[in-house]
C-alpha cells in the first residue's frame, strides 16, 4: 500500500440520539430491528482476493453467523474514493466504508458527511470486557484532523502504518542504529568511506523524500511545525531560522553524497529494489515497504526500523498513517455497522491483519509481523503525529514539492528552496483565500 496523497465534519442530533440508544442497548424501533439481526451495507477499499479482504471476510462470516445480521459487501478496491461522494449525493450512501485517514478526511470529514463514532469507542469489544477506547490508544485518534465541532473520532483504525528508516539488521555495519542526527551523519560518513551508499531514494517519489525534511522540521522546531507554516498565510513562518536550519541539514545530506547514485533519474521502485538487494543501507518510507520489497530482499536480509533521529530539540514524534472504518452521516443502518466495527476489533479477528496481511494493528497486544516489530515498538513508545501535519493536496503538489525536488536533487540550496517554497505558499493562499 502506497503513501496517501489526499488531505485532510457531523452527526445530526436525531442520529446521535439513535446511536446513543444503540450503544446503551436502548429500546425503540431500531433496537427491535437489531434484536432480529438487522443489516448493513459495506464498501471495502480492498479487492476480494487481497489478504486484508480475506481477513475481513472471515470476520464478516462469523459476525453474520453469531448475530444474524446480514452484511452486504462490495469489494470496491481503490476506486472507492471516486464513488463515495456521488453515492452520498444520491442518498445511496453505504452504511460502512474504509480507507486511509486522509481519504476519509477529504471525502467525508471536510464535507460534513462523517458520523461521530464516539458510541463505538464507548462500546465493548465483544467477549473481552474492554471498551474499544481501551484497545485503541487515544493518541492515535487524537492526532486526526478535527471536524468543525472538534471531533476526531470519525475513524476507527484497524491498520496502523508509519514512516521510518528501514534497514538490514543482519548487516554487521548497522549493528547499532543512530539515536541522534549527528550519529546518523557520522554513520553515513563511515559507510561512504567503505564505498557503500547510506540511503536509497527514488527521485520521483517526492512525497516520500519530503518526509525527511518534515521530520527534521519537527525535530528542530517542535511539534506541528509544518502545520503552522501552512496556516500562516503571510508566509512569515518560512523565515524562521529553525526552518532554514532543517533545510540546510537536507542540503548537506545531499551534497555529502550519502544517497545512492542515480537516484536523481530513478523512478519508483527502482531504488527501493536497490535497497532490498543491499546496495544502500537505509530507506525512508512507509511500513508497507517490507511487504512491497519482499520478493527482492537479499538472502539473509532481516528487516528492521528506526526513527529519523532526534536533533538538538529532542522531539521523538512518530508518523502515523491509520487506515480504518468510517460511517457516512447518511447511512441508513448505522447501528449494525457500529457493532461490526467493535466485533472486528476482537483480538482473534484483527490478529489476521498482522499474521495474514502483514500489517501493524493499533492494538499493542497484537504482535506485528516479525519484519515490523521495531516499527510497532516505536509506535507504542512514541508520541503520535500525522505526516506533514496532515497537510496535503494542491498545497504540496503545486507550492512545495517543486521547490523541494530541486533541493533533494541537488539543484538548489537551502536558501533557494525556502525562497521558492515561500513564493509558492503565497501564490497558493492568494488563489485560495
QUIBELSUL-V342866 format. One record per residue. N is the residue number from 1. RES is the residue in three letters. SS is DSSP state (2 for helix, 1 for strand, 0 for the rest). Layout:
{{N,RES,SS} {N,RES,SS}}
This chain:
{{1,UNK,0} {2,UNK,0} {3,UNK,0} {4,UNK,0} {5,UNK,0} {6,UNK,0} {7,UNK,0} {8,UNK,0} {9,UNK,0} {10,UNK,0} {11,UNK,0} {12,UNK,0} {13,UNK,2} {14,UNK,2} {15,UNK,2} {16,UNK,2} {17,UNK,2} {18,UNK,2} {19,UNK,2} {20,UNK,2} {21,UNK,2} {22,UNK,2} {23,UNK,2} {24,UNK,2} {25,UNK,0} {26,UNK,0} {27,UNK,0} {28,UNK,0} {29,UNK,2} {30,UNK,2} {31,UNK,2} {32,UNK,2} {33,UNK,2} {34,UNK,2} {35,UNK,2} {36,UNK,0} {37,UNK,0} {38,UNK,0} {39,UNK,1} {40,UNK,1} {41,UNK,1} {42,UNK,1} {43,UNK,1} {44,UNK,1} {45,UNK,0} {46,UNK,0} {47,UNK,0} {48,UNK,0} {49,UNK,0} {50,UNK,0} {51,UNK,2} {52,UNK,2} {53,UNK,2} {54,UNK,2} {55,UNK,2} {56,UNK,2} {57,UNK,2} {58,UNK,2} {59,UNK,2} {60,UNK,2} {61,UNK,2} {62,UNK,2} {63,UNK,2} {64,UNK,2} {65,UNK,2} {66,UNK,2} {67,UNK,2} {68,UNK,0} {69,UNK,0} {70,UNK,1} {71,UNK,1} {72,UNK,1} {73,UNK,1} {74,UNK,1} {75,UNK,1} {76,UNK,0} {77,UNK,2} {78,UNK,2} {79,UNK,2} {80,UNK,2} {81,UNK,2} {82,UNK,2} {83,UNK,2} {84,UNK,2} {85,UNK,2} {86,UNK,2} {87,UNK,2} {88,UNK,2} {89,UNK,2} {90,UNK,0} {91,UNK,0} {92,UNK,0} {93,UNK,0} {94,UNK,0} {95,UNK,0} {96,UNK,1} {97,UNK,1} {98,UNK,1} {99,UNK,1} {100,UNK,1} {101,UNK,2} {102,UNK,2} {103,UNK,2} {104,UNK,2} {105,UNK,2} {106,UNK,2} {107,UNK,2} {108,UNK,2} {109,UNK,2} {110,UNK,0} {111,UNK,0} {112,UNK,0} {113,UNK,0} {114,UNK,1} {115,UNK,0} {116,UNK,0} {117,UNK,0} {118,UNK,2} {119,UNK,2} {120,UNK,2} {121,UNK,2} {122,UNK,2} {123,UNK,0} {124,UNK,1} {125,UNK,1} {126,UNK,0} {127,UNK,0} {128,UNK,0} {129,UNK,0} {130,UNK,1} {131,UNK,1} {132,UNK,2} {133,UNK,2} {134,UNK,2} {135,UNK,2} {136,UNK,0} {137,UNK,0} {138,UNK,2} {139,UNK,2} {140,UNK,2} {141,UNK,2} {142,UNK,2} {143,UNK,0} {144,UNK,0} {145,UNK,0} {146,UNK,0} {147,UNK,0} {148,UNK,0} {149,UNK,0} {150,UNK,0} {151,UNK,0} {152,UNK,0} {153,UNK,0} {154,UNK,0} {155,UNK,0} {156,UNK,1} {157,UNK,1} {158,UNK,1} {159,UNK,1} {160,UNK,1} {161,UNK,1} {162,UNK,0} {163,UNK,1} {164,UNK,1} {165,UNK,1} {166,UNK,1} {167,UNK,1} {168,UNK,1} {169,UNK,0} {170,UNK,0} {171,UNK,0} {172,UNK,2} {173,UNK,2} {174,UNK,2} {175,UNK,0} {176,UNK,0} {177,UNK,0} {178,UNK,0} {179,UNK,0} {180,UNK,1} {181,UNK,2} {182,UNK,2} {183,UNK,2} {184,UNK,2} {185,UNK,2} {186,UNK,2} {187,UNK,2} {188,UNK,2} {189,UNK,2} {190,UNK,2} {191,UNK,2} {192,UNK,2} {193,UNK,2} {194,UNK,0} {195,UNK,0} {196,UNK,0} {197,UNK,1} {198,UNK,1} {199,UNK,1} {200,UNK,0} {201,UNK,0} {202,UNK,0} {203,UNK,0} {204,UNK,0} {205,UNK,0} {206,UNK,2} {207,UNK,2} {208,UNK,2} {209,UNK,2} {210,UNK,2} {211,UNK,2} {212,UNK,2} {213,UNK,2} {214,UNK,2} {215,UNK,2} {216,UNK,2} {217,UNK,2} {218,UNK,2} {219,UNK,2} {220,UNK,2} {221,UNK,2} {222,UNK,0} {223,UNK,0} {224,UNK,0} {225,UNK,2} {226,UNK,2} {227,UNK,2} {228,UNK,2} {229,UNK,2} {230,UNK,2} {231,UNK,2} {232,UNK,0} {233,UNK,0} {234,UNK,0} {235,UNK,0} {236,UNK,2} {237,UNK,2} {238,UNK,2} {239,UNK,2} {240,UNK,0} {241,UNK,2} {242,UNK,2} {243,UNK,2} {244,UNK,2} {245,UNK,2} {246,UNK,2} {247,UNK,2} {248,UNK,2} {249,UNK,2} {250,UNK,2} {251,UNK,2} {252,UNK,2} {253,UNK,2} {254,UNK,2} {255,UNK,2} {256,UNK,0} {257,UNK,0} {258,UNK,0} {259,UNK,1} {260,UNK,0} {261,UNK,0} {262,UNK,0} {263,UNK,2} {264,UNK,2} {265,UNK,2} {266,UNK,0} {267,UNK,0} {268,UNK,0} {269,UNK,0} {270,UNK,2} {271,UNK,2} {272,UNK,2} {273,UNK,2} {274,UNK,2} {275,UNK,2} {276,UNK,2} {277,UNK,0} {278,UNK,0} {279,UNK,0} {280,UNK,1} {281,UNK,1} {282,UNK,1} {283,UNK,1} {284,UNK,1} {285,UNK,1} {286,UNK,1} {287,UNK,0} {288,UNK,0} {289,UNK,2} {290,UNK,2} {291,UNK,2} {292,UNK,2} {293,UNK,2} {294,UNK,2} {295,UNK,2} {296,UNK,2} {297,UNK,0} {298,UNK,0} {299,UNK,0} {300,UNK,0} {301,UNK,0} {302,UNK,0} {303,UNK,1} {304,UNK,1} {305,UNK,1} {306,UNK,1} {307,UNK,0} {308,UNK,0} {309,UNK,0} {310,UNK,1} {311,UNK,0} {312,UNK,0} {313,UNK,0} {314,UNK,0} {315,UNK,0} {316,UNK,0} {317,UNK,0} {318,UNK,1} {319,UNK,1} {320,UNK,1} {321,UNK,1} {322,UNK,1} {323,UNK,1} {324,UNK,1} {325,UNK,1} {326,UNK,1} {327,UNK,0} {328,UNK,1} {329,UNK,0} {330,UNK,0} {331,UNK,0} {332,UNK,0} {333,UNK,0} {334,UNK,2} {335,UNK,2} {336,UNK,2} {337,UNK,2} {338,UNK,2} {339,UNK,2} {340,UNK,2} {341,UNK,2} {342,UNK,2} {343,UNK,2} {344,UNK,2} {345,UNK,0} {346,UNK,0} {347,UNK,2} {348,UNK,2} {349,UNK,2} {350,UNK,2} {351,UNK,2} {352,UNK,2} {353,UNK,2} {354,UNK,2} {355,UNK,2} {356,UNK,0} {357,UNK,0} {358,UNK,0} {359,UNK,0} {360,UNK,0} {361,UNK,0} {362,UNK,0} {363,UNK,0} {364,UNK,0} {365,UNK,0} {366,UNK,0} {367,UNK,0} {368,UNK,0} {369,UNK,0} {370,UNK,2} {371,UNK,2} {372,UNK,2} {373,UNK,2} {374,UNK,2} {375,UNK,2} {376,UNK,2} {377,UNK,2} {378,UNK,2} {379,UNK,2} {380,UNK,2} {381,UNK,2} {382,UNK,0} {383,UNK,0} {384,UNK,1} {385,UNK,1} {386,UNK,1} {387,UNK,2} {388,UNK,2} {389,UNK,2} {390,UNK,2} {391,UNK,0} {392,UNK,0} {393,UNK,0} {394,UNK,2} {395,UNK,2} {396,UNK,2} {397,UNK,2} {398,UNK,2} {399,UNK,2} {400,UNK,2} {401,UNK,2} {402,UNK,2} {403,UNK,2} {404,UNK,2} {405,UNK,2} {406,UNK,2} {407,UNK,2} {408,UNK,2} {409,UNK,0} {410,UNK,0} {411,UNK,0} {412,UNK,0} {413,UNK,0} {414,UNK,2} {415,UNK,2} {416,UNK,2} {417,UNK,2} {418,UNK,2} {419,UNK,2} {420,UNK,2} {421,UNK,2} {422,UNK,2} {423,UNK,2} {424,UNK,2} {425,UNK,2} {426,UNK,2} {427,UNK,2} {428,UNK,2} {429,UNK,2} {430,UNK,2} {431,UNK,2} {432,UNK,2} {433,UNK,0}}
